Amino acid sequence: MSIYRLAIMIVLAISLTACAGVRPEPPSVQLAGLEITDVSLSHANFLATLNLFNPNSFGLNVDGLNFTLFLNDIRIAKGLTAKAFSIPAEENGEATLRLSSSFLNLFQLSRSIQDQDEIAFRIAGEIKIGGLGLLGATIPIEHEGTLPFSGSLNQLLPGIQQ
């Protein structure tokens, strides 16, 4: 083996080892909005808007995002992005997901709400970060908080509570 080939292999091995050690920090995720888009006899469709902040010094190419939405500790819906998107370094990005929930889940939610002004929510899932071949990563995400009990949720749930 020539010294030239050996040098190329060493540089390539060092480069791959350095890249493998760079694991991106997970983006912080916040539920920015939840809106009911339509209702049928068996389910309700939602549109969830997520704000994501990329804390890394490099941009993230998001190949996929999936999560489960819990309201008052009741699993309401699962969501999945259909399009890839990018979040610039140390900036915010936004993702919109379509969700569907059965009326059974919504009925359980309505029973857990007793004169509340806000609803506790939790998002649990994962974000798939793109990369060249082995450099991609799947990072778990989780966020919880509260949403005001108003707007379209307020319009849907009283009808279920009757």
Secondary structure, DSSP 8 states (H G I E B T S, - for coil): --HHHHHHHHHHHHHHHHHHT------EEEEEEEEEEEE-SSEEEEEEEEEEE--SSS-EEEEEEEEEEEETTEEEEEEE-SS-EEE-TTSEEEEEEEEEEEHHHHHHHHHH-SS-SEEEEEEEEEEEE--SGGG-EEEEEEEEEEEES-HHHHHHHHHHH-
